[in-house]
């Protein structure tokens, strides 16, 4: 300003005010032109000022905006007017990571009625750079407000308008080294919020089960270790329970698998097998469509699905609702009772005021119903069956908004059509066996019940002396000692007298027995091994579901706890009452420890994430040690079923990693495309997750978030996992489809058979298929005996031309490289000095055997040598039964027309056997000393 006035004294002789006016008009880019410089020095000064302003002013404005945002972050307020007119929830965390934030936002805003809610984040630390970038996205910047502050300060709670919030979510930091300290911080935050806003609903996540009773006042509580260990335990007896629960508690947005994209990635146009008439991604179509099923609720009298079944039995309503609408009724709740009953059984009569809980692709309010003509329906049913899977494509149509459901004709059919009537004695020999109908009101003689409290044997045949002696050792009752306050009492198999602590040690003998390894015990059933760092109180919830009263005695698997650190006396006092539970101090890093604990004849190996490795300087590196150890186990014992817990779900792509597997690479590209589209479960098509072999507790964070809309989800999940036992409520179990059961043919007929005979409710199918690999994807394994030295040159040339496209995962398994190595060994043998005839021949033979030995043979030899060194017999070691070329997946609530296949495992909710015990026998509240001899159930006989 002064420069313009000084230079223009030789021109227009501007005043100080005119100079100020000129600068403001010029730098604001208005430029009226009424005041202009007249001489060249003034014009040069204006040019320099404009150039400098173009560089300096944007930087200054950016710094001002940044300072304003920093002030809002640290000392801003959520508007009181907005809090009273708009709805908001508060998220309290000790440190905010990008994965936690995105999981919360994606799950919270997946519900249509929550789109107008605001999320206020109250965190004591500064905003992370990744979090800042995400919150700058317009979709989130308009709905998410970040406040730096502490939940222990009333002024910060006032800034977040906690007293007007619809809910407060308090999450623990699971990446802390000291998880107990993290729980203590969570407890203080919950107390502070409850003191400041008593009417605000609290949703609290806790890590350790022993700290749960401090926050019993909270509306909803999820204890991480309780759910984790119970889920891992059920994975051993009901495969892929973790995947089943994870899919049920995630909100689906109607997304389906991008099969066309996967077809392009895998190049199936060149690899289609015409004999199978089925595309390689057919399993993804079925798995992706069924994964959209969730749990919903509705009042019976307001429901189109269930209103017509008032006054009828629960199993009758469940079967016919599934047959007609494709929905699976799994539980009810009476109006005057807050307890949910999963499959209360055929004797439960439906009432108009009951709340029904069902599994479906969408809730009833978003469904549109249409009745088709019979001829059109018959025509479509013929077209809908294609290929070997025979899966109808018209049963359920998933979309973002409404689901169209075809109403099946449940009326009486003509005698010429297929029927489910009772079998007649004069039927033809080739006639398909029929199934008894499901009765509207259960008859005492129609339901096969188990007399739990009788003294009869659990087998129809006369038991042997060993079985009788083993059965007399067990009793049924409540465990007399619980390691922590707040554990739900569960009716279990127990011993009459507790085992001495010295006998719980598997690898060391004592004065009571001299066994020092698992083989010496001579267990009839295969082991379940749990590898953990410490014996925390949560590990108690792994044992209880496996010793629950409804598990048959003859199917109880011995449990071996492989612990890095010795357990304390309190934990041993809790597990010494359970039969066949042992512990051993060792690590999965040590092959000798694995062999001593019986890994060679174990059914399942559960690898629990170690607390000491949950935090790492680099993101996602916390799972490095666990992944490498499990990969070593997978290579040494490929037939062993390994269930692994990881800290970060993104790392599951490294489980059973094979670098040159084209199929896995195609799935990786598919996952990236799904993540770019914003999918909640981008990793759901990964083979380890679909098969239930990998699990991360962060997947269950959505259970707490979803309970804001579905307040019953935590209760239903606890009942399914066996953490809670409500009288009259059923339990989760499974059955396997054998060759004798294939006459049932379809899932609908299986549903009817179970409902009419045992009262069980099927909710899904776990299917295992052989993975049809193409030439470019296969790992060719050729026996070394096929490669003799007498091969001629033509065979070598033809072999090379046929084997160019193969991608063996290991160089030692490559026949061409192996043959070159043998030729190289021969050349060396010709150059070295000659020995005597027999000695040289022996050396050459040993050398050739070493070169011919594959990597798998080396691994098998290593394991056998270590077993011999430890004094263990290698007879039980299974030499690498390779299950790598199979894939497994879950079909939740499949359509009624789904074909059953051999070895399918069906998830069942079985009614509580104790619900129908006569009044003159002891009740469930009797002490564990009231011994009983009858098991709760037999195997399902179809």
FIKOL-601475 format. One record per residue (C-alpha): y, x, z; residue in one letter. Coordinates in steps of 0.2 Angstrom, whole numbers, padded with zeros to 4 digits, always signed. Layout:
<recs>
YXZa...
</recs>
This chain:
<recs>
+0000+0000+0000x+0012+0014+0005x+0007+0024-0010x+0011+0010-0022x+0028+0007-0014x+0032+0025-0014x+0028+0028-0032x+0036+0012-0039x+0053+0018-0032x+0055+0025-0049x+0050+0009-0057x+0051-0009-0050x+0057-0003-0033x+0044-0014-0024x+0046-0019-0006x+0032-0016+0007x+0028-0034+0006x+0026-0034-0013x+0015-0019-0012x+0004-0028+0001x+0004-0043-0011x-0001-0033-0026x-0016-0024-0017x-0023-0040-0010x-0022-0049-0027x-0029-0034-0036x-0044-0030-0025x-0048-0048-0023x-0051-0048-0042x-0038-0062-0044x-0025-0052-0054x-0010-0064-0057x-0001-0051-0066x+0016-0056-0059x+0017-0039-0050x+0011-0023-0060x+0014-0005-0059x+0027+0002-0072x+0025+0021-0072x+0009+0031-0075x+0007+0039-0057x+0006+0021-0050x-0006+0016-0063x-0017+0032-0060x-0017+0028-0041x-0023+0010-0044x-0037+0016-0055x-0043+0028-0042x-0042+0015-0028x-0052+0003-0038x-0066+0016-0042x-0066+0020-0023x-0066+0002-0018x-0081-0002-0029x-0092+0011-0020x-0085+0009-0002x-0083-0009+0001x-0101-0015-0003x-0107-0002+0009x-0095-0008+0023x-0100-0026+0020x-0118-0022+0021x-0115-0013+0038x-0105-0028+0044x-0119-0040+0039x-0132-0029+0047x-0123-0028+0063x-0121-0047+0064x-0139-0049+0061x-0143-0036+0075x-0132-0046+0087x-0141-0062+0082x-0158-0054+0085x-0154-0047+0102x-0141-0059+0109x-0142-0075+0098x-0146-0092+0103x-0155-0106+0096x-0143-0120+0094x-0143-0134+0108x-0138-0147+0095x-0152-0141+0083x-0164-0141+0098x-0160-0159+0102x-0160-0166+0084x-0174-0155+0077x-0191-0150+0083x-0196-0132+0087x-0210-0122+0096x-0208-0105+0104x-0220-0090+0101x-0220-0078+0116x-0228-0061+0112x-0226-0043+0119x-0226-0035+0102x-0226-0044+0085x-0237-0037+0071x-0236-0043+0053x-0254-0049+0053x-0252-0060+0069x-0236-0067+0062x-0243-0072+0045x-0259-0079+0053x-0248-0090+0065x-0236-0096+0051x-0249-0099+0038x-0260-0110+0050x-0245-0118+0059x-0236-0124+0043x-0253-0128+0034x-0251-0146+0042x-0240-0158+0032x-0232-0165+0048x-0226-0148+0054x-0216-0144+0039x-0199-0149+0048x-0203-0138+0064x-0194-0122+0068x-0202-0107+0075x-0193-0097+0088x-0200-0080+0092x-0196-0072+0109x-0201-0054+0109x-0195-0040+0121x-0196-0027+0107x-0186-0024+0092x-0191-0032+0075x-0203-0022+0065x-0198-0016+0048x-0212-0026+0040x-0208-0042+0050x-0190-0040+0045x-0195-0040+0027x-0206-0055+0029x-0193-0065+0038x-0180-0062+0025x-0190-0072+0012x-0181-0089+0010x-0197-0099+0014x-0197-0091+0032x-0179-0086+0035x-0174-0105+0035x-0188-0109+0048x-0191-0094+0059x-0179-0087+0072x-0182-0071+0080x-0174-0068+0097x-0176-0051+0107x-0179-0055+0125x-0191-0058+0139x-0200-0073+0144x-0197-0068+0162x-0178-0070+0161x-0171-0087+0163x-0156-0083+0152x-0168-0078+0137x-0178-0094+0140x-0162-0104+0139x-0157-0095+0123x-0174-0101+0116x-0171-0118+0122x-0188-0118+0131x-0185-0134+0140x-0183-0144+0123x-0197-0135+0114x-0212-0146+0108x-0224-0132+0114x-0225-0114+0119x-0238-0102+0113x-0241-0086+0123x-0252-0073+0115x-0259-0057+0123x-0258-0040+0114x-0277-0036+0111x-0272-0019+0104x-0267-0013+0121x-0278+0001+0129x-0278-0008+0145x-0283-0026+0142x-0282-0031+0160x-0264-0025+0160x-0261-0036+0145x-0268-0051+0153x-0257-0048+0168x-0242-0049+0157x-0248-0065+0149x-0251-0073+0166x-0233-0069+0172x-0226-0076+0156x-0236-0092+0158x-0230-0093+0176x-0212-0090+0171x-0212-0103+0157x-0220-0116+0168x-0207-0113+0182x-0193-0115+0169x-0199-0129+0159x-0213-0138+0168x-0215-0152+0155x-0217-0140+0140x-0235-0139+0134x-0243-0122+0136x-0255-0114+0124x-0261-0098+0131x-0272-0084+0124x-0281-0073+0137x-0292-0058+0135x-0303-0056+0150x-0313-0071+0157x-0310-0066+0175x-0291-0069+0173x-0293-0086+0166x-0292-0096+0183x-0274-0089+0185x-0268-0100+0171x-0279-0116+0173x-0263-0126+0173x-0260-0123+0155x-0264-0137+0143x-0275-0126+0131x-0283-0109+0135x-0293-0098+0123x-0302-0084+0132x-0306-0071+0119x-0321-0062+0127x-0329-0079+0131x-0329-0085+0113x-0333-0068+0106x-0349-0065+0115x-0355-0083+0114x-0352-0083+0095x-0361-0066+0093x-0376-0073+0104x-0378-0088+0093x-0377-0077+0077x-0394-0070+0083x-0403-0087+0083x-0392-0097+0071x-0387-0085+0057x-0369-0084+0053x-0363-0095+0067x-0347-0085+0067x-0343-0089+0049x-0347-0107+0052x-0335-0108+0067x-0322-0098+0058x-0322-0110+0042x-0321-0125+0053x-0306-0120+0063x-0296-0114+0048x-0285-0127+0040x-0289-0129+0021x-0275-0132+0008x-0287-0139-0005x-0289-0122-0012x-0305-0119-0022x-0313-0103-0028x-0305-0096-0044x-0321-0096-0053x-0314-0092-0070x-0305-0077-0064x-0321-0071-0056x-0330-0074-0072x-0317-0063-0081x-0318-0049-0068x-0337-0048-0068x-0338-0050-0087x-0352-0063-0086x-0350-0068-0104x-0361-0052-0108x-0373-0054-0093x-0377-0072-0092x-0396-0075-0090x-0401-0090-0101x-0418-0091-0092x-0409-0096-0076x-0396-0108-0084x-0385-0103-0069x-0369-0093-0069x-0368-0078-0057x-0354-0086-0048x-0363-0103-0045x-0364-0099-0026x-0346-0097-0025x-0343-0114-0032x-0354-0122-0019x-0348-0111-0005x-0330-0112-0009x-0330-0131-0010x-0340-0133+0006x-0328-0121+0015x-0314-0134+0015x-0323-0145+0027x-0314-0147+0044x-0316-0158+0060x-0305-0174+0060x-0305-0189+0072x-0301-0207+0070x-0303-0223+0080x-0318-0233+0076x-0310-0250+0074x-0296-0242+0062x-0309-0232+0052x-0316-0237+0035x-0329-0224+0037x-0336-0231+0053x-0329-0248+0057x-0345-0257+0051x-0356-0248+0063x-0349-0255+0079x-0363-0261+0090x-0376-0249+0081x-0383-0233+0086x-0374-0216+0084x-0388-0209+0073x-0388-0224+0062x-0369-0223+0060x-0370-0204+0056x-0383-0206+0043x-0376-0221+0034x-0358-0214+0034x-0365-0197+0026x-0375-0207+0013x-0361-0218+0008x-0345-0207+0011x-0351-0190+0012x-0344-0187+0030x-0354-0180+0044x-0351-0189+0061x-0354-0176+0075x-0347-0184+0091x-0338-0197+0100x-0327-0199+0115x-0325-0215+0125x-0308-0222+0128x-0309-0221+0147x-0317-0203+0147x-0309-0187+0141x-0326-0178+0138x-0332-0177+0120x-0350-0180+0117x-0358-0171+0102x-0372-0181+0095x-0375-0192+0111x-0392-0197+0103x-0399-0213+0095x-0398-0223+0112x-0379-0222+0111x-0371-0238+0105x-0355-0237+0095x-0340-0246+0103x-0324-0252+0094x-0313-0241+0106x-0323-0225+0103x-0314-0210+0095x-0325-0203+0081x-0326-0185+0077x-0332-0181+0059x-0333-0166+0047x-0326-0169+0030x-0316-0161+0016x-0301-0171+0022x-0296-0184+0034x-0299-0202+0031x-0280-0206+0030x-0279-0195+0014x-0294-0202+0006x-0294-0215-0008x-0310-0225-0011x-0316-0232-0027x-0332-0242-0031x-0340-0237-0048x-0351-0248-0059x-0369-0245-0057x-0372-0240-0075x-0358-0228-0075x-0364-0221-0059x-0382-0219-0065x-0375-0211-0081x-0364-0198-0071x-0379-0194-0059x-0389-0189-0074x-0375-0178-0081x-0371-0171-0064x-0388-0162-0061x-0387-0145-0070x-0396-0129-0068x-0408-0124-0055x-0396-0128-0041x-0395-0147-0045x-0379-0149-0036x-0369-0164-0041x-0351-0161-0047x-0344-0178-0044x-0348-0181-0026x-0332-0174-0019x-0316-0169-0028x-0304-0158-0018x-0286-0157-0021x-0270-0154-0012x-0266-0172-0007x-0279-0185-0009x-0298-0184-0010x-0307-0197-0020x-0324-0202-0013x-0337-0211-0023x-0345-0225-0013x-0363-0224-0014x-0373-0240-0016x-0382-0242+0000x-0390-0259-0004x-0408-0262-0007x-0415-0255-0023x-0427-0262-0036x-0445-0257-0033x-0445-0247-0049x-0432-0235-0043x-0434-0222-0029x-0436-0229-0012x-0436-0223+0006x-0447-0236+0012x-0461-0234+0024x-0476-0227+0017x-0490-0239+0012x-0509-0235+0013x-0513-0239-0005x-0500-0228-0013x-0505-0217-0027x-0509-0199-0024x-0494-0192-0034x-0482-0202-0025x-0468-0194-0016x-0469-0195+0003x-0457-0208+0010x-0447-0207+0026x-0445-0220+0040x-0428-0229+0040x-0415-0225+0053x-0415-0240+0065x-0398-0249+0070x-0403-0249+0088x-0415-0235+0094x-0433-0240+0099x-0441-0230+0113x-0456-0227+0103x-0447-0222+0087x-0438-0206+0094x-0448-0191+0099x-0441-0185+0115x-0447-0170+0126x-0451-0173+0144x-0441-0159+0152x-0446-0160+0170x-0465-0162+0168x-0477-0149+0172x-0486-0150+0155x-0488-0135+0144x-0475-0133+0130x-0489-0131+0118x-0501-0145+0113x-0515-0133+0113x-0522-0125+0129x-0512-0110+0132x-0519-0093+0135x-0520-0084+0152x-0505-0073+0147x-0495-0088+0141x-0499-0098+0157x-0494-0083+0168x-0478-0080+0159x-0474-0098+0160x-0476-0099+0178x-0464-0085+0181x-0450-0095+0174x-0440-0109+0181x-0426-0119+0175x-0410-0121+0185x-0392-0115+0187x-0389-0096+0189x-0386-0093+0208x-0372-0080+0204x-0358-0079+0192x-0348-0063+0188x-0331-0072+0188x-0322-0087+0193x-0321-0101+0180x-0338-0100+0171x-0345-0116+0166x-0362-0119+0175x-0377-0119+0162x-0395-0125+0165x-0405-0109+0160x-0422-0101+0161x-0422-0091+0177x-0435-0081+0187x-0441-0086+0204x-0435-0070+0211x-0422-0058+0206x-0428-0042+0198x-0424-0026+0207x-0410-0016+0199x-0421-0001+0196x-0432-0012+0185x-0417-0017+0174x-0416+0000+0167x-0426+0001+0151x-0428+0019+0148x-0432+0025+0166x-0447+0020+0176x-0447+0016+0194x-0460+0012+0208x-0462-0005+0200x-0466+0000+0183x-0468+0016+0173x-0461+0010+0156x-0448+0022+0148x-0445+0014+0131x-0445-0003+0123x-0462+0000+0114x-0471+0002+0131x-0466-0016+0137x-0476-0024+0123x-0464-0038+0120x-0471-0052+0109x-0454-0057+0101x-0442-0045+0093x-0428-0038+0102x-0409-0042+0102x-0399-0026+0105x-0381-0027+0110x-0371-0010+0109x-0355-0011+0119x-0344+0001+0128x-0344-0007+0145x-0353-0021+0154x-0338-0033+0156x-0339-0050+0163x-0338-0057+0145x-0355-0050+0141x-0362-0063+0153x-0358-0076+0140x-0369-0067+0128x-0385-0069+0139x-0382-0087+0145x-0383-0095+0127x-0399-0085+0124x-0407-0091+0140x-0401-0109+0140x-0414-0122+0145x-0416-0130+0128x-0423-0113+0121x-0442-0113+0121x-0450-0100+0132x-0461-0094+0118x-0445-0091+0107x-0435-0081+0120x-0430-0064+0113x-0429-0049+0125x-0411-0043+0127x-0407-0025+0128x-0389-0019+0132x-0385-0002+0125x-0370+0003+0136x-0359+0019+0135x-0355+0017+0153x-0366+0012+0167x-0364-0006+0173x-0357-0010+0191x-0367-0019+0204x-0358-0036+0202x-0364-0037+0184x-0382-0032+0188x-0382-0045+0202x-0378-0058+0189x-0391-0054+0176x-0405-0049+0187x-0410-0068+0188x-0413-0070+0169x-0430-0065+0161x-0432-0051+0149x-0414-0044+0151x-0413-0025+0152x-0399-0011+0150x-0399+0007+0144x-0385+0020+0145x-0383+0027+0128x-0373+0026+0112x-0376+0021+0094x-0370+0038+0089x-0387+0045+0096x-0402+0042+0086x-0413+0046+0101x-0405+0032+0111x-0407+0020+0097x-0426+0024+0095x-0428+0022+0114x-0420+0005+0115x-0432-0001+0102x-0421-0002+0086x-0437-0001+0075x-0443-0017+0080x-0427-0027+0084x-0423-0043+0076x-0404-0041+0078x-0392-0027+0082x-0375-0033+0088x-0361-0020+0088x-0346-0025+0099x-0329-0017+0096x-0325-0004+0109x-0309-0007+0119x-0305+0012+0119x-0304+0012+0100x-0294-0004+0097x-0277+0005+0096x-0274+0019+0083x-0258+0027+0077x-0262+0022+0059x-0264+0003+0056x-0282-0003+0053x-0289+0014+0058x-0295+0007+0075x-0312+0002+0066x-0315+0019+0058x-0328+0024+0071x-0337+0007+0072x-0338+0006+0053x-0345+0023+0050x-0358+0021+0064x-0364+0004+0057x-0365+0012+0040x-0376+0025+0047x-0387+0011+0055x-0387+0002+0038x-0394+0017+0029x-0407+0022+0042x-0413+0005+0046x-0409-0006+0031x-0421-0020+0036x-0412-0022+0052x-0400-0037+0054x-0383-0029+0060x-0369-0040+0067x-0353-0031+0069x-0336-0035+0077x-0321-0027+0070x-0303-0027+0076x-0295-0030+0059x-0303-0043+0047x-0296-0033+0032x-0308-0019+0036x-0324-0030+0033x-0323-0024+0015x-0330-0007+0021x-0346-0015+0029x-0362-0010+0020x-0350-0001+0007x-0357+0005-0009x-0344+0013-0020x-0352+0010-0037x-0357-0008-0035x-0349-0018-0049x-0352-0034-0040x-0343-0029-0024x-0329-0022-0035x-0327-0038-0043x-0326-0047-0027x-0313-0035-0021x-0302-0039-0036x-0305-0057-0032x-0299-0055-0014x-0283-0047-0020x-0279-0061-0032x-0282-0074-0017x-0271-0064-0006x-0257-0064-0019x-0259-0083-0019x-0256-0084+0000x-0274-0089+0004x-0277-0091+0023x-0295-0084+0020x-0294-0071+0006x-0309-0062+0013x-0320-0077+0013x-0330-0072-0003x-0334-0055+0004x-0353-0054+0006x-0354-0048+0024x-0342-0062+0030x-0351-0075+0020x-0368-0070+0027x-0361-0069+0045x-0364-0050+0047x-0346-0046+0052x-0334-0055+0063x-0316-0052+0070x-0309-0061+0085x-0293-0062+0077x-0301-0075+0065x-0301-0087+0080x-0283-0085+0084x-0281-0101+0072x-0291-0111+0085x-0276-0110+0097x-0264-0114+0084x-0274-0128+0077x-0275-0136+0094x-0257-0141+0093x-0262-0154+0080x-0280-0156+0085x-0281-0155+0104x-0299-0158+0104x-0304-0142+0093x-0306-0130+0108x-0317-0143+0117x-0328-0145+0102x-0330-0127+0099x-0334-0123+0117x-0348-0136+0116x-0355-0129+0100x-0355-0112+0107x-0363-0117+0123x-0349-0112+0134x-0347-0130+0141x-0361-0141+0144x-0357-0160+0146x-0370-0172+0152x-0376-0182+0137x-0369-0170+0124x-0380-0161+0111x-0381-0142+0107x-0381-0132+0091x-0398-0125+0085x-0406-0122+0068x-0422-0125+0059x-0430-0117+0044x-0436-0125+0028x-0454-0120+0024x-0465-0124+0010x-0472-0139+0019x-0454-0146+0020x-0450-0145+0002x-0456-0163-0001x-0440-0169+0007x-0431-0162-0009x-0413-0167-0005x-0401-0165+0010x-0399-0184+0011x-0418-0186+0014x-0418-0172+0027x-0403-0181+0035x-0413-0197+0036x-0429-0189+0042x-0420-0180+0056x-0411-0195+0062x-0426-0207+0061x-0438-0194+0070x-0429-0183+0082x-0411-0189+0082x-0404-0173+0076x-0388-0172+0066x-0388-0159+0052x-0370-0151+0049x-0374-0137+0036x-0386-0126+0027x-0387-0107+0028x-0394-0101+0011x-0400-0084+0005x-0403-0080-0013x-0408-0065-0023x-0393-0057-0031x-0396-0056-0049x-0389-0039-0054x-0385-0034-0072x-0390-0018-0080x-0373-0010-0076x-0374-0016-0058x-0391-0012-0053x-0397+0003-0043x-0412+0009-0053x-0425+0016-0042x-0440+0025-0051x-0455+0032-0042x-0456+0051-0043x-0475+0049-0048x-0469+0042-0065x-0461+0058-0070x-0475+0070-0074x-0472+0087-0082x-0482+0081-0097x-0468+0070-0104x-0464+0074-0122x-0446+0076-0129x-0446+0058-0137x-0448+0050-0120x-0434+0061-0113x-0422+0055-0127x-0427+0037-0126x-0424+0038-0107x-0407+0046-0108x-0401+0033-0121x-0408+0018-0110x-0401+0026-0094x-0383+0030-0099x-0376+0014-0092x-0384+0014-0075x-0373+0017-0060x-0385+0024-0046x-0376+0024-0030x-0384+0040-0025x-0386+0056-0035x-0403+0059-0027x-0409+0043-0034x-0404+0047-0052x-0420+0051-0061x-0411+0061-0075x-0403+0072-0062x-0419+0074-0053x-0428+0080-0068x-0414+0092-0072x-0416+0099-0054x-0434+0101-0057x-0432+0110-0073x-0419+0122-0064x-0431+0125-0050x-0445+0130-0063x-0433+0143-0071x-0429+0150-0054x-0447+0151-0050x-0450+0161-0066x-0437+0174-0062x-0442+0177-0044x-0456+0190-0040x-0473+0184-0042x-0484+0181-0027x-0502+0180-0026x-0510+0165-0035x-0513+0153-0021x-0497+0158-0011x-0486+0156-0026x-0494+0139-0031x-0492+0133-0013x-0473+0138-0013x-0470+0130-0030x-0479+0114-0024x-0468+0113-0008x-0452+0116-0018x-0457+0103-0031x-0460+0090-0017x-0443+0094-0009x-0434+0091-0026x-0444+0075-0029x-0440+0068-0012x-0427+0054-0013x-0413+0051+0000x-0422+0036+0007x-0438+0046+0009x-0427+0060+0018x-0420+0047+0030x-0437+0039+0034x-0444+0057+0037x-0430+0060+0049x-0433+0044+0059x-0452+0047+0060x-0449+0065+0066x-0437+0060+0080x-0450+0046+0085x-0464+0059+0086x-0453+0071+0096x-0449+0057+0108x-0467+0053+0110x-0465+0036+0101x-0478+0030+0088x-0470+0028+0071x-0482+0015+0066x-0469+0001+0069x-0456+0009+0059x-0453-0001+0043x-0450+0010+0029x-0434+0003+0021x-0437-0015+0016x-0421-0016+0006x-0412-0033+0008x-0396-0026-0001x-0400-0037-0017x-0399-0053-0008x-0383-0063-0004x-0381-0077+0010x-0368-0090+0012x-0365-0106+0021x-0364-0124+0015x-0354-0135+0028x-0358-0153+0026x-0365-0152+0008x-0366-0167-0003x-0381-0179+0000x-0388-0174-0017x-0389-0156-0013x-0407-0149-0017x-0416-0140-0002x-0423-0123-0006x-0436-0113+0002x-0430-0103+0017x-0415-0113+0019x-0409-0113+0037x-0401-0130+0043x-0388-0131+0057x-0392-0145+0069x-0384-0153+0083x-0398-0159+0094x-0396-0172+0107x-0397-0167+0125x-0415-0170+0131x-0409-0172+0149x-0399-0187+0145x-0414-0199+0145x-0424-0192+0159x-0430-0206+0171x-0421-0209+0187x-0436-0205+0198x-0436-0187+0192x-0424-0173+0199x-0407-0173+0191x-0398-0158+0183x-0389-0155+0199x-0404-0149+0208x-0405-0131+0212x-0413-0118+0201x-0428-0117+0214x-0434-0134+0208x-0446-0127+0195x-0450-0136+0180x-0463-0131+0166x-0459-0142+0151x-0447-0135+0138x-0433-0145+0131x-0439-0146+0113x-0452-0141+0101x-0450-0135+0084x-0444-0148+0072x-0459-0155+0063x-0455-0164+0047x
</recs>
